[in-house]
Amino acid sequence: MSVRPYTLVTDSAALGDCLETLRGQPLIGLDTETTGLDPFTSRVRLVQFSTPGDVFVIDCFAFDALEDSRLVDLLELPRPIKILHNAKFDARMLERHAGARLRGVFDTYLASQLVEAGVHGQTHSLRAVAERHLGVTIDKRQQLSDWSGILSADQVEYAAADVRVLLPLRAKLVEKIRELGLINVAKIEFDCAPVVARMENAGIYIDRVRWEALCEVTERAHAILRDRLMEDFSGAVQQMALFGKAEINLDSPTQVQDALHRLGIPVEGTRATELQHFAKHEIVARLLEYRTVAKQLTSYGRAMLDHIHPVTGRIHPQFIQIGATSGRFACMDPSVQQIPNAPEYRDAVRAPEGRTLVVADYSQIELRILADWSQDTALMKAFQSGEDLHRVTASQMFNVPLADVTKSQRSAAKSLNFGLMYGMGAQGLAMRIESSVAEAERLVHKYFSAYRGVEQWLREAGEQAVRDRESRTRSGRLVRYEFDDEDRAQTAGIARLGKNVPIQGTSADITKVAMIELDAALSGTDAQIVNTIHDELVVECDESIADATRDAVERTMTWAGQQFIRSIPVVVETSVSVAWNK
């Protein structure tokens, strides 16, 4: 690729000429260079644009470019289409420093993830994607240079090179997207990126006092459990500490397994699934409880408070938009998605004074997707009746009237309803409901006798995944599988994925469409999406508009679900609370 010159824009008049050229284009490249990665403590130094014939590098330190309404207007227009790599980062910066709600996005980072469709070993940095699709090597040596001082010619050329590559890169990726039938899912992902950026900028409020009090309680419980376990193990180890307590490392699988064997408990390993078989022993039950508490301390202890931003007083997690091949979000720094769904934790995640949270999630969305896809008459009828699905299933499995279904029967039915989508077999069910394998096999047989359409769809989906080495969600999202078809264990694993990935991925599609539409519906109000976990959205708003916001959330999420599920109702459950409780 030949190097073309660039225009360095350092005043308002030159910006006007630049924007006039850009407005007449159907497609433009867009990139930023910043003094750091944090929108709240860093500044935007450069904004770069490219067209097929021009590159413009706007120096935001030379004049107040980010305060120019003409630039903001261009960023917010749906056309021209703006091509970015990892648009979420630039959108966060531009919203924070220019107040711009970026629209009309084509994200080459997300596009690369979509076309690679989960193939292992592929990275999606701009350098890697340009090399893979254009055969172009981008010099990234200036990436970590100081962008706050006097610009060097190398820095400006680096900035120009990054944005210059975006148009030809999009052209290559568009070819792949069309070839693979990914147009619909690409539009969802691209439209969602600015919404995720706004969600990250909004952040989540955690009550420091409540969280610290929770940590103190958890730390005390951890210490008590540790002392009790040391006493329990004291007779199983040779080396004794003072007062008869054992010297054993409770975090050492080898030492723990050896000590349990000495106590006559023949565990095959110390993973939770292996210990569960022996949970009738008090020491094993206590060990499992100790591990739960220890995990809470390491994952959701005082370290969570370190993420409270000094500028905003809120936590700003990083949401990974395609965090799994199915399209589900992941979350890190910190992973608020994995905060335990327990009142004591959720009560500390709340809205600040004068504000409230609208918490909404889809009711049994994956089962509704399964019913819609399988067109199983009995499952569809259960949803259309409005009755509790798990009670209906239990009534059929155990041959009892609906009103006589017990809590344990409903629990067993719930395990089947969800577990079979994930390829759970009789042995897994037996462990969940604490029954014999024979009884679990009887229940699985009974389940599929009641829902024959479900059995057929799951079987065909698993077979198709193995045969074609791929699955699709309803939006067309592609997931490829790599496995040795001579390996029966690998083949069985792919069959299980083939049953679940299309359902889980369609659920992710629905949630993302809901986020896009809800973000637009809430525009102009002070309500803002602040969190998402799979099929759940959390919106923060002023208390005075809580009811109107809840109506908008429920209406928009229902509409989004109906775009993918046509034959049965879509149900959204909402609540309004100062804390993250349902």
N, C-alpha and C positions, 0 to 999 in steps of 0.2 A: 504494500500500500504506500503510495507516494505521499510525502508529507506536504500538506497544504498550509498556507499561512493562516494566521488567526488575527482577529481584531481585538485589541485590548481596550475595553470600555472604561473610561475613568471620569466621565461627567454626564450630566443629565441630557445634554443634546445628543451625544453619541448613543446614549441608551435609547432615546427616541428613534433614532435611525435603525438601531439593532432590532427593536421591537416591531417596527414597521415591516422589516424583512421577515421576521419570525411569524407574524400574524398571517401572512399569505401562504404559509406552508401547511401541507396536510400532516407532516410528521416532523418533529424536531427532537434532537438529543438534548438531554438535560442532566447536569451533574453539579455537585458543589464540592468545594474544598473548605474545610473548617479547621479551627484551631484546636479542636479536640472532639471527642465522641459524645460528650454529654451536652444535650441541648440547653441545659440550664446554667452551665458554667463555661461553655465554649461559644465562639462567635463564627458566623459565616464569613469567610474571607473572599471566596470567589463563587460566582454562579456562572456556569458555562453552558452555552447553547451551541447546537450544530444543525446545519441544513446540508443538503447534498453539495452545496457550493461554498458554504461559509462556516467559520467557527468564531464565536464571540465569547470573550472571557471578560466578565464584569467584575471589576475590583470594588468590593463593597466597603473597603476601608478608604477609598479615594473620595467617595461621595455617598449620600444616603440612598443607595439604590433600593434597598429592601423596604424603604418607606415610600417608594414611588408607586402610586396606585396603578399606573400603567403596567408595571411588572407584575403586581399582585393579580390584576385582572387576567393577564395572559396565563398565569399559573392556575387560575381557577376556572378557566374556560374548558369545556370538554374537547374542543378542537383549537389548535392542532393537538394531535396525539403526542404526548411527551414520553420519550423513551429513556428509561433510567435503569441502572443496575443496582438492585437492592433499594427500591424506591422508598421503602419504609424509613430508612435513615434520612434521606434528603427531605422527605415529607415532614418528619419530626422537626428538623432544623428550620425549614421554611415556614412551618406553622408557628414555631416559637419566636422566630426573629422577624418574620414579615407578616404574620397573621394570615397566611395564605392557606386555604383548604385545597390542596392539590387535586386536580381532576384530570381525566383523560390520560390514564397511565398505561404504558406497556413496560413491564418489568422483565428485563432479560435474565435476571437472577431467578425469578420464579418460573419463567419460561424454560430455562435450562433444567430446573428440577422436574417440571412436567414432562418434558420430552425424554429425559433420562429414565423417568418412571420407576425410580427406586433401585436402579442398577448400582451395585456396591462399588465403592472405590472412586466414584466420580466426584470431583469438587466443583464448586459453582462460583468461585471468585471470577471477577472480570477477566483477569489474566488467563485463567484456565478455560473459561468459556470462549474467549476470543481465539485462543490457540486451537481449541477443539473444532470450532465451526468456521473460522476464517483463516487459520494457519498463520495468524499474526501474533507476534510476541510484543507485549506491552511492557515497557520499562517502568517498574514500580519503585525505583530507588528514591524518588522524591516523596513518596507517600507519607513517610513519617518525618519529613523535614519540618522546620519551624514556619508555620503559615501566619504567624502574628507579626512578623517584622517586614523588612524590605524584601520584595519579591525578586528572585533571580530569574534570568531568562529560562533556566532549566525547569524551574517550578511552573512557570506559565506554560511552557511547551508540554510539560507533563499533564497539566490540567486540560490543555487543548487535546492532547492525544487520547485521554480517557473519554471525552465526549465525542470525539471524531469517530470512534469505532462503533458507536451505538447504532447508527442507522444501518450500516451494512450487517451488523450482528443481528438486528431485528429481522432484516430480510431473510437471513438464513434460518432463523428460528421460526419465523412465520411459515416457511415452507414445511418444516418439520411438524409444526402444530397442525397445519391443514392435512398433511399426509397421515398423521396419527389420529385424526378426528378429535382434537383437543380444543377446538375453538370455544365451545361453551364453557368448559372448566377454566380455560385461560382467562376469559372475560371475568368470571367470578373472582379468581385470584387477583387479577390486576385491579379490579374495582375495590377489593377488600384491603389492599395494601395501605392506602391513605387512612382508612378507618382504623386499622391496627395502630398506625402511627399516632393518631389522636388518642386512642385508648392508652397507649404507653405514656404519652405526655400528660394525660389526665391523672394517671396514677391511682393508687389505692391508699386509703387512710387506715392506719392502725393505731389504736389507743395504747400508747406506751405504758401507762400505769396498769391497765388491765393485762397487757401482755407480760409485763414483769411479774405481776402477781401470779399469773399462770405458770411462768417459769419457776418461781419459787416452790409452788406446789409440786410441780413435776420433778424438780431436783430432790425434794424431800422424799417423794415416792421412790425415786431411783435409789437413793441412799438406803432406805429401809429394805427394798427388795434385794439390793446387793448384800447387805448384812445377813438377811435371812438365808440367801443362797449360800453364802460362805459357811453358815452354820450347817445347812443341809448337806453340803459337800464335805464337811470336816472329817467325816468317817471314811471318806473314799480316797483321801490322798495321804501320802506318807509324811510329807513335810508339813508340820503344823505351826501355826503362828501362836502368839500369846492368847490366852483365854480360850484355847481350843478351836479357833476359827481357821478355816482352810486357807492356804495360800494357793489360789488357783486363778488363772486369768479367764474370767468369764467370757471374754471376747475371742478366746482361742478355741476353734472347733476341735482340735486334737485333744486338748486338755479336758474339755467339757465331755466329749464322747468317752474318753478313757474313764473319767470319774463316774459317769452314768453306768458304764459297764460294771465298774466295781460295786455299784449299788444294786446290780442285778437288773438293770433296765437296758435291754439289748438294742439300742437305737442303731440304725445303719448309717446315720449321719446326723448333723446338727442343723440342717436347714429347717425352716419352719414347717414345710410340708412333711418332712420326715419325723419331726418331733410331735406333730399333731396326732400321729397314731398312738402316742404314749401319753397324751395329755391327761389321762385318768390318774396318772401319778402326780402327786401334789408338787413335787420338785420340778417336773417338766412343765406343768401349767405355770408355775412361778417363773421359770426360766423364759417361757414365751412372753409372759407379762413384762418381765425385766427388759427383754429385747424391744418390745413395743415402746416402753417408756424411754429407753436409751435412744431409739431412733427419733422419737419426738424431740429429745434434747439436742441431738446433733443437727437435725433437719429444721426444727421449728422452735429452737430455744432462743437464747439471748442474741444469737447471731442474726436473727431476723431483724432486730432493731438496728443493726449496723447498716441496713439498707434504707433506712429512713433518710430521705434527701435533705441536706441542710438548707437548701433554698426553698423547697416546697413543703417540707414536713410530711411528705408522703412517700410511699414505696412505688418505684417505677420498674416493674418487672420487664424482662425482654420476652415478648411472645414470638415464638418461631412459627410462622404462618403455615408452612408445610413441615410440621414437626414429625410426621410419620408418613409412610408411603400412602396410607389411606387418605391423607389430606388433613388429618386432625392437627390441631394446634399442640405445640409443646411450650414449655415456659421455663425460664431460668433467671437467675440473678435478681430475686429468688424465685423458686418455683411455687407460686401461690396456688397453682392448680392442685398441689398435693397437700395443702393444709388440711389436716384431718376434719372430716365432716362431723364434728362434735360440738355441742353448744358452747363449751368453755373456750374453744379456739375461735369459732365463728363469731362469738359475742365480742371478741377483741378487734375484729375486722369490721369497721363500721363507717358511718358517715360523720363528718364533723358537725359541730353545733349548728343548728338551723337547717341542716340538710338531712336527707334520708336516702335509703336504697330501695330500688325496685328490683327484686330478684325473680327471675322468670326462667322456667325450664320446660322443655317438651316432655309430655307424659309418655313414657314407654315408646319413644320415637323409633328405636331400632326394631322393636316388635311390630310397630305399625308399618315400617318399611318392608319387613318380611311378609306381613299379611298382604300388602299391596302387590308385592312382586310375585308371591307364590299363588295369589288369588285363592288361597285355601278358604273354602266356604265356611267352615266352623270358626276359624280364627277371625275372619272378617265379620261374621255374625256376632262374635263376642265383643268386638270393638264397636260395632254399630249399635249394640244394645245399650251401651253405656255402663254395663256392669263391670265390676272389678275383674280384669282378665285372669289374674292369678287364682281367684276364687272359682271362676268359671272352669278353668283348667283343672283345678283340684277336684271339683265336682265330677268332672268326666273321668279323671284318673282313678278316683277312689269310690266311684259309684254312690255318692251321697248327695242329698239335696243341697242346693246352693246355701241355704240358711244353716245347714249343719256342718259346713266345712270348718275344720279346726285350724288353729293358728299354725300348727306343725304341718298340716296338709297343705295349707296355702304356701308355706315356706318351701316345701318340696316342689310344688308346682312352679313357683317363682324360679327356683334353681334350674328347673328344666326349661322353662320359657327362655331364660337368658343363656343358660349354659350350652344348649344344643347349637345355638348360633356360633359359639366359639369352638365347636367340635368336641364338647365334653362327652365322654363316654360313661358307661355304667359305673366304672371304678371311681371316676371323679365325682359322680353324683353320690355314690355310696358314702364317700368321705364327707361330702358337704352336708348330707342329711343324716349321717351317722346310722346307716342301715347296712345290711349285708349286700354284697355285690349282686346276689340273686334277686333280692327285692328291688334293687335299683334297675336291674335289667328288665324286670317285670314292668316297672313304671315307665321306662323308656319305650318299651313295646306298646304299652297302653297309650302313651302320649302320641306316638306316631299313628296308632290306630285311629285316634281322635282327629289328628291333623295330618291326613295323608298328603295333602298338597304341600305342606311344609316339608315333609320327609322327601318328597320328590324334588322340590326346588333345591334343598340343601344338597342332596346327592348329586344332582346335575351340576350345581355350581362348583362343587368340589372336583368332580370329574372334568369339567371344562377348564378349571384352573390348571390341573395336571396336564391335560391334553394340549392346551394352547399356550401354557406357561404365562398366562396373564389373566387379569380380571379387570372389570370396568365398574365404575359407579354410574348412577343414573345421569350424571352430568357429562359422562364420557371420560372421566378421570381414568388414566391407565396405570395399572400396577403390574410390573413384570416380575417373574419369579425365576431365580437361578437355583437349580438343584440337580442332583445326580439321580436320574430316573431309575437307576439300578439299585438305589438305596431305598429300601422300603420305608424306613423311618422318615427320611426326607420327603418322600412322596406323600406319606400320610400327613406330614406337617403342612405341605402345600395344599392338600385337600382341605385341611381345617381352615387355612387362610382363605381359600377360595370361597368358603361358606360365609366368612365373616367380613372380609375386606370390602366387598361391594356394599354391604349394609352399613358398616361403620363409616365408610367413605361417603356414602350418600347422606348420612347424618351430618358429617362434616360439611358437605355441600350446602345442606339446608341451613346450618348455623351461620355460615359465611354469607349466604344470600340475606338472611335475617339481619346480620350486622350491617350490611351495605344499605339496605332499605331503612333500617332503624336509624342509622346515622343521618340519613337524609331527612327522615321524619322529625328528628330532634333538632335539626339545624335551626338556629334562630331562638332556641330556648337555652336555658342554662343546664339542661339535662345532658349527660354524657355517659357513654358506655365506659365502664372502668375495669371490667373483668369478664372473662369467658372461660368456662370449663366444659368442653365437649358440647353438650346440648343445653347448656345454661348460660344466660347472659345476666350481668349485673349492671344496673344503671344507677348513677347518683344524680340527685336533683334537689332543688329547693323544696322544703316541706310544702310550700304553698301550691306547687304544681304536681304533687305526688299522684293524685288520682288521675289527672289528665295524662301524665307520663305512663302510668300503669296501663291505661287504656290503649295508648299508642304502642307500647311494647307488646301487649297481648295481640292486638290487631295485626301488627306488622309481622310478628313471629308466626302467627297462624297463617297469614298469607304466604309467607316463605315456604312453610311446610307443604301447603297445598299445591305449590308449583312442582312438587316431586311425588306427592301422595294424593291420588285422585279418587280412590274407591272407598276410602274410610275416613272418618273424621280425624282432624289434627287437633290435639288438645294442648294448650299452653297453660301451665299453672303459675300464678304470680302471687307475690306477697310484697307488702310494703313494711319496712322495718328500719330502725336506725342501725341495726346490726345485720351481718350477713347470715341471717337465719331464714328458713323457709317456714 
